[in-house]
Amino acid sequence: MRLLNSALLNQCDNILELARHRRVLRAADVREHGWSPQLLIRLHQAGKLQRLGRGLYGLPDAEATEHQTLIEVCQRVPRAVLCLLSALQFHEIGTQLPHEVWIALPEATQTPTLNYPNLRVTRLRGAAYSDGIQTVTEYGAPIRVYSLAKTVTDCFKFRNKIGLDVALEALKESWRSRKVTMAELNHFAKINRVERVIQPYLEAVAA
């Protein structure tokens, strides 16, 4: 760090300030501001930044956010959308505590290779992938997650994978807490082609 000229030192200060706001930094974030991405490595070697994952850096003394892992996944897998059990956990619905991060990707997308965390990848096509995506920003980093109504109907679509009991729990709790509407559920049930499957349960919760 001593060998850096004043301009680069100024860039380093700016990068560290950005890290305080964003918590997770990528080379692209640094490049956007016209700074050298190589300084991330220099700052890491100097102990000013810690390496969170491949190409991801953060302050060593920063408190880990509740969604730190989710932020990292969304940064490293640009088309990933949190789905099923991870989306339920994000929306604070149900009792599921998944040990893997559940993500949806479009069909024909290359399977991501991450050492950590473990991923469960679901392939979706057309509107079943693209509709219902919400982008939540935490510390300047985007988390892409399906809306709760979309997630509930996804649970019925993949009930053989996660269990019908999980889908029912998600529906009942979402409806009881008034976090979803019947119109939303019907809309996404149609997209997911589970209208007939979910209809008796919708009638039961609305009764």
JODAPE-V761610 format. One record per residue. N is the residue number from 0. RES is the residue in one letter. PSI is psi as a letter, one per 20 degrees, with the letter a starting at -180 (NA if undefined). BURIAL is I if it has 16 or more other ideal C-beta (glycine too) atoms within 10 Angstrom, else O. Layout:
n = (N | N)
res = (RES | RES)
psi = (PSI | PSI)
burial = (BURIAL | BURIAL)
This chain:
n = (0 | 1 | 2 | 3 | 4 | 5 | 6 | 7 | 8 | 9 | 10 | 11 | 12 | 13 | 14 | 15 | 16 | 17 | 18 | 19 | 20 | 21 | 22 | 23 | 24 | 25 | 26 | 27 | 28 | 29 | 30 | 31 | 32 | 33 | 34 | 35 | 36 | 37 | 38 | 39 | 40 | 41 | 42 | 43 | 44 | 45 | 46 | 47 | 48 | 49 | 50 | 51 | 52 | 53 | 54 | 55 | 56 | 57 | 58 | 59 | 60 | 61 | 62 | 63 | 64 | 65 | 66 | 67 | 68 | 69 | 70 | 71 | 72 | 73 | 74 | 75 | 76 | 77 | 78 | 79 | 80 | 81 | 82 | 83 | 84 | 85 | 86 | 87 | 88 | 89 | 90 | 91 | 92 | 93 | 94 | 95 | 96 | 97 | 98 | 99 | 100 | 101 | 102 | 103 | 104 | 105 | 106 | 107 | 108 | 109 | 110 | 111 | 112 | 113 | 114 | 115 | 116 | 117 | 118 | 119 | 120 | 121 | 122 | 123 | 124 | 125 | 126 | 127 | 128 | 129 | 130 | 131 | 132 | 133 | 134 | 135 | 136 | 137 | 138 | 139 | 140 | 141 | 142 | 143 | 144 | 145 | 146 | 147 | 148 | 149 | 150 | 151 | 152 | 153 | 154 | 155 | 156 | 157 | 158 | 159 | 160 | 161 | 162 | 163 | 164 | 165 | 166 | 167 | 168 | 169 | 170 | 171 | 172 | 173 | 174 | 175 | 176 | 177 | 178 | 179 | 180 | 181 | 182 | 183 | 184 | 185 | 186 | 187 | 188 | 189 | 190 | 191 | 192 | 193 | 194 | 195 | 196 | 197 | 198 | 199 | 200 | 201 | 202 | 203 | 204 | 205 | 206)
res = (M | R | L | L | N | S | A | L | L | N | Q | C | D | N | I | L | E | L | A | R | H | R | R | V | L | R | A | A | D | V | R | E | H | G | W | S | P | Q | L | L | I | R | L | H | Q | A | G | K | L | Q | R | L | G | R | G | L | Y | G | L | P | D | A | E | A | T | E | H | Q | T | L | I | E | V | C | Q | R | V | P | R | A | V | L | C | L | L | S | A | L | Q | F | H | E | I | G | T | Q | L | P | H | E | V | W | I | A | L | P | E | A | T | Q | T | P | T | L | N | Y | P | N | L | R | V | T | R | L | R | G | A | A | Y | S | D | G | I | Q | T | V | T | E | Y | G | A | P | I | R | V | Y | S | L | A | K | T | V | T | D | C | F | K | F | R | N | K | I | G | L | D | V | A | L | E | A | L | K | E | S | W | R | S | R | K | V | T | M | A | E | L | N | H | F | A | K | I | N | R | V | E | R | V | I | Q | P | Y | L | E | A | V | A | A)
psi = (h | h | i | p | r | h | g | h | h | h | g | g | g | h | g | h | g | h | h | h | h | i | g | p | q | r | h | h | g | g | h | h | j | j | r | p | h | h | h | g | g | g | h | g | h | i | j | h | q | q | o | h | a | o | j | p | q | r | p | h | j | p | p | p | r | h | k | g | h | h | g | g | g | h | g | h | n | h | j | p | p | p | r | c | h | h | g | g | g | g | j | l | p | a | j | p | m | q | i | r | o | p | q | q | q | q | q | j | p | p | p | q | n | p | h | q | r | p | q | o | p | p | p | q | q | c | h | h | g | h | q | j | p | p | o | p | p | p | k | j | p | p | o | p | q | q | r | g | g | g | g | g | h | h | h | h | h | k | h | i | h | i | p | h | h | g | g | g | g | g | g | g | h | g | g | h | j | k | i | q | r | h | g | g | g | h | g | h | h | g | g | i | l | k | g | h | g | h | g | h | h | g | h | g | h | i | NA)
burial = (O | O | O | O | O | O | O | I | O | O | I | I | O | O | I | O | O | I | I | O | O | I | I | I | I | I | I | O | I | I | O | O | O | O | I | I | O | O | I | I | O | I | I | O | O | O | O | I | I | O | O | I | I | O | O | I | I | I | I | O | O | I | O | O | O | O | I | I | I | I | I | I | I | I | I | I | I | O | O | I | I | I | I | I | I | I | I | I | I | I | I | O | I | I | O | I | O | I | O | O | I | I | I | I | I | O | O | O | O | O | O | O | O | O | O | O | O | O | I | I | I | I | O | I | O | O | O | I | I | O | O | I | O | I | O | O | O | I | I | O | I | O | I | I | I | I | I | I | I | I | I | I | I | I | I | I | I | I | I | O | O | I | O | O | O | I | I | I | I | I | I | I | I | I | I | O | O | O | I | I | O | O | O | I | I | I | I | I | I | O | I | I | O | I | O | O | I | I | O | O | I | I | O | O | O | O | O)
